[in-house]
Amino acid sequence: MSFLTKDEEPIVALCSPVGAGALAIIRLSGNGVVEIVDKISKLQNNKLLSNQKTHTIHFGKIFDHTSNSIIDDVLFFLMKAPKTFTGQDCIEISCHNNPFIIKKIIELCISNGARAAENGEFSKRAFLNGKIDLIQAESINELIAAQNEVVLKKSLEQLKGSLSSFIKEIEEEITKLLALVEASFEFLDEEQRDVQFDQIIKNQFDLIFKKLEKIKENYSHSLQIKEGLRISLLGSVNVGKSTLFNALIKKERSIVTDVAGTTRDSVEAGVCKDGNFWTFIDTAGLRKTENLIEQQGIERSLQEACSADILLLIISAVDKLSQEQIESYKEALEKYREKIILVLNKIDLQQNSAKQIISILNVNIDPIKVSAITNAGIKELENKIQEKINIIFKQFNSPYLLNKRHFETLTNIENKLKETFVNIFEKYEGYEIAAMNLKDILETLSQLTGKNINEQTLDSVFKNFCIGK
């Protein structure tokens, strides 16, 4: 009698959303899954699935022998090892998306020898069987969770191995550095350091630092895009921020009145635009006030302006700017110039021209002219926002990081490399100690792709996956 390890056992799970669409997909993987499905299925002409060729689709029925009843008409997609996602025998059952049918099919699979899959267990088996590395496994999670087309594209690139290739480059450069360090105490005089050889090692350190810095810089951009770009509306009281906010999100979320200071706290709403997720934030109007609650709202407005990716600085085309307002706008323009879009609102009641505003504020930014009431200029404003977003996206080039674990591991490696550099060139420790440190760094780096990783870390990675992945 042969015993299966946990990672060989037949597992089953629903891998499609419950109640979404006409059909559901139930996935099985592991040793013996074909025989399990043979016990609960009836194919045309009484054929057995185990006798069919791999990567074929078969129409049939799920049959419960206990009650002698048909559960559902289904399609069986048969994939035999090793050319499968997990590297094991796999079967996907396409049935009607009814929770009672799904539950019954899974129960039949379990009663005939399968067990319920754990979170991410299919992806974990793909990793353990060498079908994908750990970075690629994690990119599946990012791919499914992607809220915009850019993250979707970058996740697909990671799944194809773009980040894994970059990590391999880093590994090769550190290995070269290790070879140089080892050569120093193998072939050079231990009593006297060779200046030229030291410079070669310094150059190799610099090369690695530049590569690490480049990929770490991209992490902040990836967070911006993953979480959706934040677009904050900032301006004095009663410039029409809330009306413009409602116009941009295409529904009423903010209260609109003629009373100054109506918005006393930030209001957020998300919209999906051209495959990207935008979060608009309506903020309290800027002015001096004795009202404590309103003052707290204004302070929060300034915090939102600081954290926003794009800032819509809104000026009324009707009201004359006070000296206090001019100073507030100038301060914002100076502080957040790169992310500001200047908006001239209420052009349906226009008194102040764009030229007047530019002259008063002493800026060379052409404002986008809109009327939040009539929707005039809203399309032009949306186009301008998209232009700003495109600039942000251009900074988001491969290699890139979408995952906190990757960022923290690379930061740890960078810190260890810096410590090793200081030990060699400032504390003048021997190259033998540096070689030991570099070997430790290479071991840490191998945890990224999973070449060297403990079971506890592996479990912590896959527990964040959904069941069925």
N, C-alpha and C positions, 0 to 999 in steps of 0.2 A: 504493500500500500504506500503510495507516494503522498507526501505532505506538501502543501503549498505554503509559501511565505505569504505574509499579509499583502505584499505588492503583486502577488500572482493570483490571488483569490478573485473569483468572478464578482464584479460589482455592477450595480445598476442605479440609474438616476434619471430623472427628467432633466433634459438640457435645453428646454425652450420655456418661455414665460407662460405661467398659468393663465388661462382665460384670454390670451391674446391671439386672435386668428383662428382659422378653422381647424388647423392641424397642430399636433404636438409631436415632439421627438423624444423617445426614450432611448438612452444609450447604455450599452453593456460593454464591458471589457474584462479580459482576464482568461485564465485557463478554464476551459469547459463551458464557455458561454454559448457556443454553437449547440452543444448537447442540451443545455438548459432550454434554449429556444425551441429545439426539436420537440421537447416534451409538452410545450404549450401552444404549438402552432400546427396549422393544417394548410399545406400548400396545395396548389392545383395538381391533380393526378396523383395525390398522396405522396408527393416527393418530400424528401428530407432536406432541410437546409444544409446539413453537414455534408451532403453529397454534391453540393453545387460549387461552381467556380467562384473564386474570390472576386471581389469588386463587382458584384452583380446585384440587381434589384429584383425582388420577387413579391408578387401579390399573394396574399393568403389571409388566414383568419387566426385570431387568438382564441384558443379553446380551453375552457375550464373543465377538466375531466371529472372533478369532484361533483359539480352540478350538471355535468353533461350539457353545457351551454356555450354558445358563441358569445364572446365578449365584444369583438369589433372586427371589422374588415380593415386590414392594415397593409403597409408595404414594409418589407424587410430589406435593409441594405446590408449585405454581407461583406465584411472586410477581414481577410485572414492575415495573420502575422507573416512576415514582419512589416509589410508595407501598409501600416496604419498609423494613425496619430500617436497612439500609445505604444506601438511596437508589439502589441498583443492582438489576439483575435478580438474583433469588435463587431458588434451588430447595432444598428440604429433602427428602431421601430417607429414608423410614422403612423400615428393613429389619430382619431378624431379628438379634438381638444375639449374633452369633457372630464371634469375632475374625478368622476366615479370610474370612468374607463381607465384613466391614467393610473389611479390608485389600485385598481384591480389587476392591471397588467404588471405593475411593479410588485404587488403582493405575490402573484403567480411566479414571477422570476425568483423572488426571495424564498418562497416555499419549495422551490426546486433546486436550490443550491447557491443562489447568488446572495450577496449582502448589499445593504444600502451604501452607496458611495459617500465618502467624507468630502468636506469642502476641498475643491481643487485636486481631487485624487486622480482624475484623468490626466490633467496637466503634469502632476507629480510623476505619474508613471511614464509619461512621454520624456520627462527629464531623466528619470532613473534608467530608462532604456536607450538613452543617447540620441533621441530624436530631436531634442532641442536642449539648449543650455538653460541655466537658471534665469538669465536676463531675458531670453526669448519667452520663457514660461510666464514671467511677470508681465511681459508686454501684451500677452493675451488678455490679462486682467485690465490693463490700461486701454486696450483696443475696445473691449466691450463697454467700459465705463466712459469712453470719450464723448464729450459734450459738444465738440465742434470738429470741423473737417481737418483743421491743422493737426490737432492731437491725434485724430484718426490716422492721418497720413504718417505722422511720426511714429505712432505705435506700430503700424505696418512695416515701416523701415526697420524698427527694432526687432520685430518678429523675423524679418529676413536676415538679421544679423549685423546691422550697421554698428550698434553700440558694442556688440561682442567683438567685432573686428578692431574697433578703436581700443578696447581693453587689451586685446592681444598685442597691439602696437606698443602700448604702455609697458606691458609685461616684457616684450622683447628689448625695449630700451633699458629697463631696470636690470634685465639679465646681462646686457652689454656692460652696464655700470658695475655689476657684480664681478664680471670677468676682469675688468680693468683693476678693480680694487684687489682682487685675489692675485692678479699678476704683480701688483706692487710689492706684496710681501713674499712672493715666490721668487722674484727675479731681481728686485732692487735692494740696495743697501739699506738696512733697517735703521742705521745710525743717522743717515743724512737723507732728508726728503729731496726728491727730484722735482725741481720747480716746473719744468716743462711737462712732466707726467702729471703733476698736480693740476695744471691748467687743463689738460685733456679731461681729467675727471670732473673738474668744475664745469666745463662745457657740456658734459653729458648730464650733469645735474640740472643745468639751466634748460636744456632741451626738454627734460621730463617735466620740470616746473611749468614751462610754457604750455605744454600739452594739457596738464592738469588744470591750470588756470583757465584755459579756453573752455574746457568742458564744464567747469564749475560755474563760470559766468552764464552759460546757457541755462543753468538750472533755474535762476530767477525768472528768466523769460518763459520757461516751460510752465512754471507755476502760474504766471499771469494768464497764459493761454488755457491751461487745464481748468482753472477755476472760473474762467470767463472774465473778459475785460471789464473793468469797472469805470463807468463814465459818470462823473459827478457834475451836477449843475450848481454853479456858484454865482452869487450876485447880491445886490442890495435888495431890500424889501420891496415888494410890489413891482418887480421888473418882469413878472410873468413866468417865473421859474416853474411853478406848479402846473400852470396851463401848458407850458412847453413840455414838461415831464409827461403829462397825460397824452399830449399829441405824439410824442416819440414812442410811448409804449402802446399806443392805439386804444387806450381805455382809461377810465377815470380811477386813479388811485390816490392822488393828492387832493386835499380840499382846496378849492379855489374861491377866494373872496376878495373884496376890496380893502379888507382890514389888514393893515401892516402887521407882520409878525404872526400870521396865521400858522405857518409851518414852523413848529418849534422843535421838531426832531427829524432825523433823517428818515426818508421813506425810500424803500428799494423795490425795484421790479425788474424782472429779466425778460428779454425777448430774444428769439432766435432769428438771426438775420444773415441770409446768404451762407448758411451752414455754420455760423459762429454764434456763440452765446454772449450777449451784451447785458450787463447789469447797469441800469440807470439809477442814480441816487439823487433824490430831491432833498436839498438841504435848507436849513433855516436862513432867512435873509440876513445879510450883514448890516448891522447898525449898532450904535451905542444905545443901551437900554438899562433901565434899573430893574427890570423883571428878571429874577434869578433863573426861572425855568427857561425863558427865552435866551438868556445869556449862555446857559449850558448848551442849548441847541446851536448857538452861533459857534461856540468852542468846538462842538462836534463837527460842524460844517468845515472848519479849518482843518480838522483832523482828516476828514473825508477827502478834502482837496489834496492833502499831502499824500494819502495812500492811493488815490485814484490813478488809473493809467492814462485817462484822458479827462481834461477839465473844460467844460463848457462855461466860459465866463460871460454872463448875460448882462446886457445893458439895455435899458429902456430907450426907445426912440422918441418917447414923449416927454419924459420928465428931465428937467435940467439937473445936471450932476452937481452935488454940493462938493465943497472942498474935501470934506471927510470921505465922500464916496470916491472922488478922484484919487486920493491918497491910497484908499483900500484897493482900488483896481490896479493902480501902478505897482503897489507892493506885490499883488498876486501875479501880475505880468512879469515882474522881475524874478520872482521866486519860482514860478512854474512855466516859464515861457515855452519850453520844448513840448509840453503836453497840452497847451491851451489852444482852444478854438474860440475866437471872439465872436459872440452872437449879438446882433442888434435886433431886439424883439419889438413887437407892436408897430411894425412898419405900416399897418393899415391905418394907424393914427399918427403917422410920422410927423415929427417936428425937427428932431435932430438928425442931420444927415450923417452918413458914414464918414465923410471927410471931416466933419466937425468932431466926431468922436475920436478919430485918429489923431487929429490936431491937439485935442484936449489932453489925451492920454500920452501923446508924444511916442506913438508906436508906428511901426511900418507893417502892421498886420491888417489885412483887409477883413472886416467883419462879414460873417454870413448874415444876410438880412432875412428875417422870418416874421411871420405872424402866427403865433400859436393858436389864435382864434380861428383864422381862415385857412390855416395849414399852408399858406404861401411860404415857399422857401424851405419847407421841411425836408423835401427830397434832396435839395442841395446840401443841407446840413448833414443828412445821413451819408451822403457821398463823401463829405469832408471827414466825417468820423471814420469811414472806411479807409480813406487815404492814410489817416493817422495809424490805424490798425495795421495796414500793410507795411508801414515803416517799422512797427514793433515786430511784425512777423519776419521781416527781412533779417532781423538780428537773431532769429531763432533758426540757426543753421545746424546741420549735423557736424560733429557728434553732439548729442544732447542728452539730457537726463530728464526722465519723467517720474522717477522713483526716489523717495527719500532714503531708502536703504542704500541705493547706489551712491547718492550724494555723500552720505555720512561715511561710507567706506572709503571713498576717494579722498575725503577730507582727512580722515584718519591716516591714510597712506601719505598724503602730502605733509602732514605734521611730522610723521616719522622720518620722512626723507629730509625735512628741514633740520630735524634734530641730529640726524646722521651727518649732514653737511657741517653743522656747527661743531660737532664732535671732532670731525676730521681737520677742519681748517681754522677753527678758533681755539678749541681746547687741545688740539694736536694729539688726539688719541690715536692709537695704532689702527692700521687698516684691517687687522684681524677682527677687531670689534665691529668695525663698519660692515665687514662682510657678513657677520652674524646678523646684524640689523637688517641688511638688505635681503637676506634669505627669509627673515621674518616678514618683511614687507611683501615679498613675492607670495608668501603663504596667505597673507591677508587679502591680496589682490585676487587670488584664485577663488576666494569665497564669493566674489561677484558672479562669476559664471557657474559656480557650483562644482568646480574641479576638486575643491577641498572645502567641505562644509560639514558641520556636524548635524545630527538628526534633529536636535532641538531648534537650530536656526532654520533648517529646512521646513519643519512643521510650522514655524511662525510665519514663514513666507506664504505657504499654501493655505493656511487657515483664513486668510483674507479673501480667498477665492469663494465664489458661489458653488453650491453643489451642482454638479453636471458639467463643470469646466474641467 
